[in-house]
Every structure is written in C-alpha cells, then in structure tokens.
C-alpha cells in the first residue's frame, strides 16, 4: 500500500490527504473544482483549519501530494465527499455514487476502497453495488467504511489521536482496512461490520444533538422565566453526575445538524427522541430570529429610526470558517430577507458573495443592536451595552 487516491478535498479529504502524504504515502487528491486543485498544487489551502497549511505545504513541496480533477490508479481509494439531504430531510448520497463511479475504471484486484463520508446505513453496500454495475469484480476488493470523528479546529491532531471505527463488507475487508489505518492512527482502531460503523457515526452525532437540544430548550424556558441560563447551567453542573452543554442559536455543521435525519428517515416513527431533538434545535434558530426582530422593532419605536443590527459570527461554531448548515448564517440571511439593516461580522472570512463582511470593531461602532451568534475568540470580553448573546460568549 504505497499510493493513495483521495476523492474530495474538503474539510476531511484535504487534511487526510496531507496527513498521509506527510506519513510517506504517495497521495493523489481529486476534486471537481479546478480552482481548489490549483490552490492545493501551489501548496496552499482553500479552507481554514489550524496547522493544515503547514501539512499541505510540506506535502506538496516533498512531491508526495498532488491534486487533479480525475482519479488515478492507486492501492487505496478514500471517498470523502459531502452527504447532504434532499428536501424533506431525505438522505442524499449522490456525491458518493458519483465518486464511486469515477474510481471504477481505476480500481484493481487487491485494492482497498474506503468510504469516510458520514452516510446512511447501507451506503457502503451501495458503493460495492455501484462498482459491480460499473463492471468491477468486487470479490477481489476490500471495501469498508471508516467514518471521520474529528472536531473542526482540531482536525490534524484528532486524525491521528482519535480512535477509529472500521467496518468492512467482509471480515477480510475489515482486517485489511484496519491494518491500513494502524499505519497512521495512534488511537485504537476498532473492528466491526459496515452497517454498524455507519450507524456508530450517526449515533454519536445524534447523541450530541439530543444533549444540545436539552440545553437549547432550557435557554428558551429560562428566557420565559427571567432566569440567567448560563448561571443556571453552571450551578446545575456542580452536581457530580450532571453535565449540561451550553445552548446556542441552533445547531450547525455537516454532521450534527444532518446525521440525525438519516436515522429518522430510516427509523420512521421509532426515532421519536432523535426527531424531537432535531425539531427543538431547529426551533431555537427560529426563536432567535424572532428575539432579534423584536429587539430591532423596540429600538425603532424608541428612537424613530431603523436599527442597525450587528450579527456577530456566521460560522457554525467558534474560530473556524465553516458555514455548512450554520444557524448563524441562516439567521443573518433571514434578517436581511425580512428587511433589517444588518452588519455581518465573521472574523474568519474576508469576503462573502452574498453580503459585505465587516470588521467586528467597525460593526460595534455602527450597531444599535448587537447579537452574538457565534462565540469567536475575538468577541470574548467585549463591553457591549445593547446585546443579545445566544452563545454565552460574554458570560
């Protein structure tokens, strides 16, 4: 196993490709966006992630990492493409199917094919099915699922340190894939079957979503009861067996905001708690929008002019540039669509196609109403008079 072909050079694919290249593998990364390929081949990065720039630059300079728009022959193929959902929260594995078709002409006997994309149960079997339809003898391949389990902002460290779950479509595929991951993972590499590996990732994110929903519901109730939710949580967490998470403006990111729907779609009426948690977290975002609009209307009534509202943060979590499924971005878009005068702030993004991004200091000078949607480090300790803090960054 000398050569690796990584399909998808986004938030998981590029860190994985650069890590493997720095471990001595010859890595060829594939992305359908030519500009992304060009940036990487210059030894630069198109996403914000600590340490990633150093890994990519070293990998490209050593000629261990190259990128292109079409796959090449390799010993190991890693599929790391998005798995969003269609309207109505129906899982969308179109990118996985497209990626699988793209590698079909290049796979050969003895190759390992790994699906890393977070996927509905049964998707790894679908990868094998698609390869068969494309004329590949899958009996001579090792096909497995190994879901990523990393935290944005700490990806390069967690790719190495975290335990990994590997589930093959056959016991032999599991064994071969486990051997591969053990060459660069310091955490334990745990063996199972493909469907269990798929469900494990969905379960992890549904667990997180459910716990966040509890915190978000508490925050709504505390607002109703005129209680400081941050103080309440600090006090409740002094119990030795209580660990309430912090509430926010909703839940974002490709994983926690999406994966539970994969279970709900397949589980139907039996996925009651998981569905309810998703609905609570979605409602929290709508609730936040109404709170902001009411504050803006209150200012207008008192001052006789339209309020300038600063939306502090657009990313789905602190200190990254990732906008996928971001409740903060959704809130900002909705407020603009509803006619509010919005000052958009995101310290991790210089430009955005839809509206102007302001420096947070400039926005604070202009704003009549300040709403903190993401707890970026730049916002901590700011002295603001009129504010709505949905993420606890001032507490």
N, C-alpha and C positions, 0 to 999 in steps of 0.2 A: 504494500500500500504506500505508494510514493506520491501519486498525483491525485489531487482533489479538485472537483468541479463543483462550485457553489452557485446555485441558481437563486438569484435575488440578492441584491447588495444594499439592503436597507438596514434597519436598526438591529437586526440579528445577523443577517448574512454577511455584512461587511466586517463587523467585529470578529465573527467566527473565521472568516477567510483570512483576515490579517493575523489573528492569533495562530492559526495553523501554519501560515507562511513563516512566522517567526519561530515556530517549533521545528522548522526544517522541511516541511512538505512543499511540493511544487503546487501552487494553488492558482486555478483559473476561475475568476469570478464572472458571472453572467448577469447582465441587467438589460432590460428592454429600452431603457432611457440612455441614449447616446451621450448626453451631457454628463450623466453620472459616471459612465465608463471613462470618459475623457478626464474628469476630475480625479478619479482614482488612479489612472495611469500616470498622472502627474505627481502622484504621491500625496495627494490632498484628500480632504473629506467633504462630504456634502451634508452631513448631519452633525449635531453637537453631542459629543459624548466624551467625558474625561478620559485622557490617555489614548483615545482612538487615533488621533492624528499622529502620535509617535509610532504606534504599531504599524499604521498604513505606510508612513514614510519609510520606515526601516524595511518593511516587506517589499515595497516597490524598488527601493534602492538596491536591495540584495537580489533583485530579479526573481524572487520567489513568489511574487504576486503580480498577476496580470489580469486585465479585465477586457471583456468583449461583449458583443450582443448575442452571440450564439454559443452553445455548448461545444466542448471538445471531448475527446476520449479521455477517460480517467479511471482510476481504481475505485474511487469513492465519489458518489454523487450526493450532494446535500441540497435538498429543496427547502428554501427559507423564504417563501413568498407570502403575501398577505392572505388572510382568510376572513373577509368581512361577512356581512349578511345582506341578503336582498331585502326589499320592502316587506314589512311584516315579520322581521326578525327571522327570516328563513336563511339557514347557513348557505354561504356562497363559497364553493371550492373550485370555482372556475380557474383561478390562477394556479392552483395545484395541478389540475388536469392539464392546463396549457404547458406548465413546466415539465410535467411528466412526458407529454408528447414531444417536447423539444429535446429531451435527452434520449428518447427511444432509439434514434439512429446511431447513437454513440456508445450505448451500454454493451458490455460483452460478458462472456462467461466468467464467473468469479467476482464480478463487481458487487460492491455494497451500494444500495440505494437507500438513503435516509430521508425521511420526512421530518423536518424540525418544526414546520408550521403548526401552530395550535389548530387542531382540527376536530370536527365532529367524529364520534365513534364510528369506525368503519372506513375512514378515509384512506388509511394505509392499505387496506384490502383493495380499495378503489384504484390506488396507484398501481398495484400489481395487475388489476384487471385492465387498466388502460394500456400498460406495457404489452400485455398479451394481445390486445386488439391491434396494437401497432406492429405485431409480428415478432415480438421478443419472446424467447424461451425463458420464462421467469423461473423455471425449475433450477436453473443454473445461476441464479442471482440470490443475493442476500438482501431482503427488503425489510426495513424496520422503521419504527417511529421512536424519536427521541426528542420530546418537547423541550424547548428552551425554558429556563426557570430563572431568568436574570432580572435585576431591577435596573431600569434606566437610570443613568448616573453612576452606576457601579458595574456596568456590564463586563468590562475587561477583567476585573477581579473575579466576579462571580462565575464567568465562563469556566474558570479554572477551579475555583474553590468549591462551588456548589455540588451537591450530589446530583447525579443524573439518573433518569429512568429510561431504560431501553426495552422496547417490546418488538420482537420480530414477528413476521407472519409465519415463521417456523422456528423451532428451537435452535436450529443451526444458524439462522439469520440473527437471532438474538445473541448467540455466543460470538459470532464474528463481529457484530457491531459493538458489543461490549469491549472486545479486545481493542478495537479502534479508539473508542473514547478513553480507554485507560492510558493511551499514549500521551494525552494532554490534560486530562482531568485529574485533579488532586483529591477531589471529593470521591465518595463511594459511587460506583456505577452499579445500579440495581437492575436486576433482570426480571422481566415479566413477558406477557404477550402484547401484541399490538393494540388490541382494544382496551386493555387495562391501562396501558401507557397513555393512550388518548384520553381516557376518562380521568386519569390521575390529574392531568393538567387542568382539565375543565373543573374538576373538584376543588383543586387548590384555589382557583380564581373565584369560584362560586362561594367558597368559604370566606374569602376576603370581602367579597361583595356583600354577603349577608351581615358580616360584622360592621361594615361601613354603614349599611342601611340602618342598623340599630343606632349608631351614633348620629346619623342624619335625622332620624325620627326624633331622637332626644332633643336635638337642636331646635326643631320645629316646636316641640312641646314646651321647651324652656322659653322660647320667644313668646309663646302664648301665656305662660305663667309668670313672665317677667323675672326669669332666673338666668344668671350667667352660666351658660352651658359649659364654658371652659373651667370655671371654678368647680362646678358640679362633677365633671369628669375627673378632675384632679383629686377631689375628695373621695369619690367612689372607688377610684383606682388604688386607694390606700388599703382597700380590702385585699388580703393575700391571694385571693382566688378570682379577682376581678381585673380585667384589663380592657377597658373600653377604648376604642380607637377615636381619633379626632374626626369631627364632621368636616364637611367641605361644601362646595357648591354643586355637588353631584359626584359622579364617578366617570373617569375618562380612561384613555389608553386603549390600545388594541386588545388587551387581554381581559381585564376585569369588567369592562363595560360591554364586552361582546360574548365572551365564552359561556356565561351562564345561559344565554339564549340558545346555545347549541344543545344544552341539556333539556331546557324547557321545550324546545321544538320536538326533540325525540321522546321526551318523557310525558308530554301532554299534561293531563290532569294530576298525574302523580308527582309532578315537580312543583308543588304548591309553595313551599317556603322560598325556593330559589326564584320563582316567578315574582313573588311578593317583594323580595329584596330588590330585584331589578326595578319594579314599579316604584318603590319608595325612593330609590336613588334618582330615578328619572323625575319623579315629582319634586324632589328637593331642588333641582335645577329650575323648574317652572316656578316654584315658590320663591326662589332667589330673584328671578326676573320681576315678579310682582312687587317684592320688597323694594327693589331698586327704582322701579317706576313710581311707586308711591312716594318714595323719598324725593324724587325729582319733581313730582307734582306738588308736594308740600313746599319745596323751595320756591317753585314758580308762584304759588299762591301768596307766599310771604314777601317775595321780592319783586313780583310783577314782571319777571323775565324768565326765559327758558334756562334751566340749569345745565351747566356743563358737567358731565358725569365722567369721571376717570375710571376706566376698567383696568384694574391693576393685575396684569397677568393674562396670558392667553393659552399657555401650555396646559397639558392635562395634569401635571404635577410640578413641584418646585425644581428650579435650577436646571431645566432641560428645555429643548426647543421643540419637543414632540407635540404636535397638535392633534394627533389621532383621537377621535371621539372626545375631544376636550369639552367639558361643560362650560369652561370659561370662554372659549371661542364661540360656542353656541349662544351663550348669554349675550356676548358682545354683538354678534350678528343680529340677534333678535331685537335688541335695544335699538340698533341702527335702523332696522326694518320698521320698527314702531315709531320712528321719527325723533328719537332722543339725540341730543348733541353729545357725541361720545368722543372721549380722548382715550385711545387704545394704547396700552403700555405692555411691552413684552421685552425684558432686558436681554433675552437670549436670541432674539430675531431682529435683524437690522431693517429688513424690508418685507412687506407683505402685499400681495397683489390686490387685495380687496379694499384695504384702507390704510391710512398713514399710521405708522408706529412712532410714538413719541417717547422721548427720554422721560423717565419717571419723575425727575426733578422738575422738568418743564410742565408735565401734566399736573403735578401737585400745585404749582403756582397758578395755573389756569382754572383748576376744577372748583366747582361749587359743592359737588358731592363726590366723595372718593369711596369706591367699593373694591375691597381686596378679594380677588377671586382665586389667586394662587399665592402660596407662601414663599415666594422667591427670597433669597438671602438679602437682596437689595432693599426689601421692604421692611425688614425686621428693625424694630426700634424707632420707626418714623413717628414724628409727632404730628398727628392729623386731627383737626377739630371735628369735621363732619364726615363720618365714615361708616361704612357697613363692612364688617370683617367676617366673611364667610369661611375663612380658612384658619383663623386663630393666629395670624402672623403677628399681631400686635399684643397678644396675650402671653 
